[in-house]
Amino acid sequence: MHELIKWKDSPQRKPLILKGARQVGKTWLMREFGKRYYKKIAYVNFDNNHRMQQVFSEDFSIDRLLMAINAETGVPITPEDTLLIFDEIQEAPKAIASLKYFCEEAAQYHIVAAGSLLGVAIHGGASFPVGKVNTLRLYPLTFVEFLYAVGEEGLAALLEQGDWELIRTFEDKFASWLKNYYYVGGMPESVKIFAETHDYHAARRMQSDLIDMYEADFGKHVEARELPRLRMVWNAIPVQLAKENKKFFFGQVKKGARAKDFEIAIEWLLDCGLITRVHRVAKPAIPLKAYQEMNAYKLFFLDVGLLGAISGIEARSLLDGNRFFVEFKGALTEQYVCQQLIADKGYEPFYFSSESNKYEIDFMIQQGLTVIPIEVKAEHNVHAKSLRAYVAKHKPTTAVRLSMNNYRQEEWLTNIPLFAIHRLEFGS
């Protein structure tokens, strides 16, 4: 919401495209933003709206388009005080292209567009108005947002203020809520149900419905010959994350399979925002992106709760810490960290392994002109052999271990509690 307000007030404002997977809350956010900060909202949903698809397919006369939107919504459209919302815009490729003309010829109108399959539409040939739009990506709720949603404003405020002594005092509460977050995840509907009922089974049913919906999308939008490969990738991710070496091996998806066999399937899932790809870097140097290896990567899900749901983890397993969870906790913890690095902190994570593969650093992030290695430990056991070996060889100015231990600044690393990843901050 803060980002949307900044967009509204910016003198360089362009039509805004809100990206994100289905059901992360894009429609609610656009409508709520309009309700709070504009006098009027003209909402157009292009999904199954053949009339408006046709209107935008004919020409890009701004006056004509505004008249049609007025006729469709019944809302008189005036500059500055009306928010135009184009939802499921990927269903009308010409509507995506029209944003260029709104930017160039009618910048006084405030337009927010969204589409969960937008990336798929662009790769399918829809013209994208490069340089003529602003973009913003919406993710599932972060752990801090989850705390606010379940009524733990005090705990969320502690993380935002960064008082380590007080955070340590409430360590048990943070740890308990983190386990709940691992199970419920950050998908808004699942969080809403859990916040209202504290019913794990109801939250899981919601997650299962979401997974069914995503898998139904596969059949609707993917070519028949690609569908089996896409499903194989989707179902292989939990298996790959459960391994000690989490690099995605295609031979374990299908015997004899090669990377090129699954390129289209992986790109489709990335375009939909359903998965995240974390590339290995050949060298821990600035800029990290210049050293990424295109054929070596890990794949993560959109949300930690969905990973638990598709893997069949029961609430009892997670909360009691039985053997099944103990074996899978590394996968859940890395998924959680990846999710927070991207959605909460805005980093693009990579990972690194030594030339001899003797050690691996779970995540590498770039802060200014510094490369920061991050080792992830699911519990209190913090024998950071890989991180120590990396530090001895590469001598980074900062090294981080995320674990269930309290905050501690040591000579060669900083330990940050997993539940306090929001406090992962460094100097410029």
C-alpha positions in Angstrom: 0.0 0.0 0.0 2.9 2.4 0.8 4.4 1.7 -2.6 1.1 2.4 -4.3 0.8 5.7 -2.5 4.3 6.7 -3.7 3.3 5.7 -7.2 0.1 7.9 -7.0 2.0 10.9 -5.8 5.0 10.5 -8.2 5.4 13.2 -10.9 6.9 10.5 -13.1 3.9 8.2 -12.6 3.1 5.9 -15.5 0.4 3.2 -15.8 1.2 0.6 -13.2 1.3 -3.2 -13.7 0.9 -5.2 -10.6 2.5 -8.7 -11.1 2.1 -11.8 -8.9 0.7 -15.3 -8.9 -3.0 -16.0 -8.7 -4.5 -15.5 -5.2 -1.7 -13.4 -3.7 -4.2 -10.5 -3.3 -3.7 -8.3 -6.3 -7.4 -7.6 -6.9 -8.1 -6.9 -3.2 -5.1 -4.6 -3.1 -6.1 -2.6 -6.1 -9.7 -2.2 -5.0 -8.7 -1.3 -1.4 -6.2 1.3 -2.7 -8.8 2.8 -4.9 -11.4 2.9 -2.1 -9.0 4.6 0.3 -7.3 7.2 -1.9 -9.6 8.0 -4.8 -13.1 9.3 -5.2 -14.1 6.8 -7.9 -13.0 3.4 -9.1 -13.7 2.2 -12.7 -13.0 -1.6 -12.5 -12.7 -3.7 -15.7 -12.1 -7.4 -15.5 -11.0 -8.8 -18.9 -11.6 -12.4 -17.9 -14.4 -13.7 -20.0 -15.4 -10.1 -20.9 -15.5 -10.4 -24.7 -17.1 -7.0 -25.0 -14.1 -5.2 -23.5 -11.6 -7.4 -25.2 -13.2 -6.4 -28.5 -13.1 -2.7 -27.6 -9.4 -2.8 -27.0 -8.6 -4.9 -30.0 -9.9 -2.2 -32.5 -7.8 0.9 -31.9 -6.1 2.9 -29.2 -8.1 6.2 -29.4 -8.0 7.3 -25.7 -11.3 9.2 -25.9 -13.0 6.1 -27.4 -11.5 3.7 -24.8 -12.6 6.0 -21.9 -16.1 6.2 -23.3 -16.2 2.4 -23.5 -14.9 2.1 -19.9 -17.6 4.6 -18.8 -20.3 2.6 -20.6 -19.0 -0.7 -19.1 -18.6 0.5 -15.5 -21.2 3.3 -15.2 -18.4 5.5 -13.6 -17.7 9.0 -15.0 -14.0 9.0 -15.5 -12.2 12.2 -14.5 -8.4 12.7 -14.3 -6.7 12.6 -10.9 -9.6 11.4 -8.8 -10.6 8.2 -10.7 -8.6 5.0 -10.5 -8.9 2.9 -13.6 -8.3 -0.8 -12.7 -7.7 -3.3 -15.5 -7.8 -6.8 -14.0 -6.7 -10.1 -15.6 -5.2 -7.9 -18.4 -3.4 -10.9 -19.9 -6.8 -11.9 -21.4 -6.7 -8.8 -23.6 -3.2 -8.5 -25.1 -4.2 -5.3 -26.9 -5.1 -3.8 -23.5 -1.6 -4.4 -22.4 -0.3 -2.6 -25.5 -2.8 0.3 -24.9 -0.9 1.3 -21.7 1.8 2.8 -23.9 -0.7 5.2 -25.4 -2.2 6.1 -22.0 1.3 6.9 -20.9 2.2 9.0 -23.9 -1.2 10.7 -24.6 -3.1 10.7 -21.3 -0.7 10.6 -18.4 -3.3 12.5 -16.2 -5.3 9.2 -15.8 -4.3 6.9 -13.0 -4.3 3.2 -14.2 -3.4 0.1 -12.3 -3.4 -3.2 -14.2 -2.9 -6.8 -12.9 -2.5 -10.2 -14.4 -1.5 -13.5 -12.8 -0.6 -15.0 -16.2 0.9 -11.8 -17.6 4.4 -13.4 -18.2 2.8 -16.2 -20.1 0.9 -13.7 -22.3 4.0 -11.7 -23.0 5.9 -14.9 -24.0 2.9 -15.8 -26.1 3.4 -12.8 -28.3 1.5 -10.0 -26.6 3.3 -6.6 -27.0 4.7 -5.3 -23.7 5.0 -1.5 -23.4 8.6 -1.4 -22.4 9.6 1.9 -20.7 6.0 3.1 -20.7 4.8 1.4 -17.4 5.8 1.1 -13.8 5.8 -2.4 -12.3 5.3 -3.7 -8.8 5.4 -7.4 -7.7 3.1 -8.7 -5.0 4.2 -11.8 -3.0 2.5 -13.9 -0.3 2.6 -12.4 3.2 6.0 -12.2 4.8 6.5 -13.5 8.3 6.1 -9.9 9.8 2.9 -9.4 7.8 1.7 -12.7 9.0 2.2 -11.6 12.6 0.1 -8.5 12.0 -2.6 -10.6 10.3 -2.9 -13.0 13.3 -3.1 -10.2 15.8 0.5 -10.3 17.0 1.1 -6.6 16.4 3.4 -6.4 19.4 5.7 -9.1 18.2 5.8 -7.6 14.7 6.7 -4.2 16.1 9.6 -5.8 18.0 11.0 -7.1 14.8 10.6 -3.8 13.1 12.3 -1.9 15.9 15.1 -4.4 16.2 15.5 -4.4 20.0 17.5 -7.7 20.4 17.1 -7.9 24.1 13.3 -7.8 23.9 13.3 -10.1 20.9 15.3 -12.6 23.0 12.8 -12.3 25.9 10.0 -13.4 23.6 12.0 -16.0 21.7 9.6 -18.8 22.6 6.6 -16.9 21.1 8.5 -16.1 18.0 9.6 -19.7 17.5 6.0 -20.9 18.0 4.6 -18.5 15.5 7.3 -19.3 13.0 6.2 -22.9 13.0 2.7 -21.8 12.4 3.9 -19.7 9.5 5.8 -22.7 8.1 2.4 -24.5 8.1 -0.1 -21.8 7.2 2.3 -19.9 4.8 1.5 -16.4 3.4 -1.3 -17.0 0.9 -3.9 -14.4 2.0 -6.9 -16.6 2.1 -5.1 -19.3 4.1 -3.9 -16.7 6.6 -7.3 -15.2 6.9 -8.9 -18.5 7.7 -6.3 -19.4 10.2 -6.4 -15.9 11.8 -10.2 -16.2 12.2 -10.5 -19.8 13.3 -7.0 -21.1 14.4 -8.0 -24.2 12.5 -5.0 -25.9 10.9 -7.2 -28.3 8.9 -9.3 -25.4 7.4 -6.1 -23.6 6.4 -4.8 -26.8 4.8 -8.1 -27.3 2.9 -7.7 -23.8 1.5 -4.1 -24.6 0.4 -5.2 -27.8 -1.2 -7.9 -25.9 -3.1 -5.2 -23.4 -4.3 -2.9 -26.2 -5.5 -5.9 -27.8 -7.3 -6.6 -24.4 -9.0 -3.0 -23.9 -10.1 -2.9 -27.5 -11.5 -6.1 -26.8 -13.3 -4.5 -23.8 -14.9 -1.8 -26.1 -16.3 -4.4 -27.9 -18.4 -6.1 -24.6 -19.5 -3.1 -22.7 -20.6 -0.3 -25.2 -21.5 0.1 -27.0 -24.8 -0.9 -30.6 -24.5 2.7 -31.9 -25.3 4.2 -29.7 -22.5 1.6 -30.6 -19.8 3.3 -33.9 -18.6 6.7 -32.2 -18.3 5.2 -29.2 -16.4 3.5 -31.6 -13.9 6.7 -33.5 -13.5 8.7 -30.4 -12.6 6.0 -29.2 -10.3 5.8 -32.5 -8.4 9.6 -32.9 -8.3 10.4 -29.7 -6.5 9.6 -31.0 -3.0 11.6 -34.1 -3.6 14.6 -32.1 -4.8 14.4 -29.7 -1.9 14.4 -32.6 0.6 17.8 -33.7 -0.7 21.1 -32.6 0.9 22.2 -31.2 -2.4 19.2 -29.1 -3.5 20.4 -28.4 -7.0 17.7 -29.4 -9.5 18.7 -32.6 -11.2 16.6 -33.4 -14.3 17.6 -37.1 -14.2 15.6 -37.4 -11.0 12.5 -36.0 -12.7 12.7 -38.5 -15.4 15.4 -41.1 -16.2 17.7 -39.8 -18.9 16.1 -36.3 -19.0 18.1 -33.3 -19.8 17.6 -29.6 -19.0 16.5 -28.6 -22.5 13.6 -31.1 -22.2 12.1 -29.1 -19.4 13.0 -25.5 -20.3 9.5 -24.5 -21.5 7.8 -26.1 -18.4 10.1 -24.2 -16.0 9.7 -20.9 -17.8 5.9 -21.3 -17.7 6.0 -21.8 -13.9 8.3 -18.9 -13.5 6.1 -16.6 -15.7 3.1 -17.5 -13.5 5.0 -16.6 -10.4 4.5 -20.2 -9.0 8.2 -21.0 -8.5 11.4 -19.1 -7.9 14.8 -20.0 -9.5 18.0 -19.4 -7.5 21.1 -19.7 -9.7 24.5 -20.9 -8.6 27.3 -18.4 -9.1 30.7 -19.5 -10.4 32.5 -16.9 -8.4 31.5 -14.8 -5.3 32.2 -11.5 -6.9 30.4 -8.2 -7.8 28.0 -8.2 -9.6 26.7 -11.7 -8.7 24.4 -11.8 -11.7 27.4 -11.6 -14.0 28.7 -14.9 -12.6 25.4 -16.9 -12.5 25.5 -20.3 -14.1 22.5 -20.7 -16.3 22.3 -24.5 -16.0 22.8 -24.9 -12.3 20.0 -23.7 -10.0 17.6 -24.6 -7.2 13.8 -24.3 -7.6 11.6 -23.1 -4.8 7.8 -22.8 -4.5 5.9 -19.6 -4.3 5.1 -20.1 -0.6 6.3 -22.2 2.3 2.8 -23.2 3.3 2.1 -24.6 -0.2 5.3 -26.6 -0.1 4.1 -28.2 3.1 0.7 -28.8 1.7 2.0 -30.4 -1.6 4.4 -32.5 0.5 1.7 -33.7 2.8 3.1 -32.4 6.1 0.6 -32.6 8.9 0.2 -29.9 11.5 1.1 -32.4 14.2 4.4 -33.3 12.4 5.4 -29.6 12.3 4.3 -28.5 15.8 5.5 -31.7 17.6 8.7 -32.0 15.6 8.3 -35.7 14.8 10.6 -37.7 12.6 9.0 -36.7 9.3 9.4 -33.0 10.0 12.9 -33.5 11.3 13.8 -35.0 8.0 12.0 -32.3 5.9 12.7 -29.2 8.1 15.8 -28.2 6.1 13.6 -27.9 2.9 11.0 -25.9 4.7 13.6 -23.6 6.3 15.4 -22.9 3.0 12.1 -22.3 1.3 11.1 -19.8 4.1 14.5 -18.0 3.9 14.3 -17.7 0.1 10.8 -16.3 0.3 11.7 -13.7 2.9 14.9 -12.6 1.1 12.9 -11.8 -2.0 9.5 -10.5 -0.6 10.6 -8.9 2.7 14.2 -7.7 1.9 14.0 -7.3 -1.9 17.2 -9.3 -2.6 17.8 -11.5 -5.6 19.4 -14.6 -4.0 22.0 -16.9 -5.5 24.0 -19.8 -4.1 27.6 -20.9 -4.3 29.6 -24.2 -4.1 33.3 -24.6 -4.0 35.2 -25.9 -7.0 35.6 -29.3 -5.4 32.0 -29.3 -4.1 33.3 -29.8 -0.6 31.1 -27.1 0.7 28.1 -25.1 -0.3 26.7 -21.7 0.8 22.9 -21.8 0.9 22.4 -18.2 -0.3 24.5 -15.3 -1.6 23.1 -11.8 -1.7 24.6 -8.5 -2.9 24.4 -5.4 -0.8 26.0 -2.4 -2.6 29.6 -3.5 -3.4 29.6 -6.4 -0.9 28.8 -10.1 -1.4 27.2 -11.6 1.7 27.2 -15.4 2.2 24.2 -16.8 4.2 24.2 -20.2 5.8 20.8 -21.6 6.9 20.4 -23.9 9.9 16.9 -25.2 10.8 17.5 -25.5 14.5 20.1 -24.7 17.2 22.7 -27.0 15.8 25.0 -24.4 14.2 28.2 -26.2 13.2 28.8 -23.9 10.2 31.6 -25.8 8.5 30.7 -24.6 5.0 30.5 -21.0 6.1 33.7 -21.2 8.0 35.5 -22.7 5.0 34.1 -20.0 2.8 35.2 -17.2 5.1 38.7 -18.7 5.5 39.1 -18.7 1.7 37.2 -15.6 0.5 37.4 -13.3 3.6 34.1 -11.5 3.2 33.5 -8.4 5.3 30.2 -9.8 6.5 28.9 -13.4 6.8 25.5 -14.4 8.2 24.2 -17.6 9.8 20.4 -17.9 10.1 19.4 -20.3 12.8 17.1 -20.7 15.9 19.9 -19.3 18.1 19.6 -15.7 19.5 21.3 -12.7 17.8 25.0 -12.8 18.3 27.8 -10.9 16.7 31.0 -13.0 16.5 34.3 -12.1 15.1 33.7 -13.8 11.8 29.9 -14.0 11.5 26.6 -12.6 12.6 24.0 -15.1 13.9 20.4 -13.9 13.3 17.4 -15.8 14.4 15.3 -17.3 11.6 12.2 -15.5 12.9 14.1 -12.2 12.8 15.2 -12.3 9.1 13.4 -8.9 8.8 16.4 -7.5 10.7 18.8 -8.6 8.0 20.3 -5.2 7.4 23.8 -4.0 6.4 25.6 -0.8 5.9 25.8 0.6 2.4 
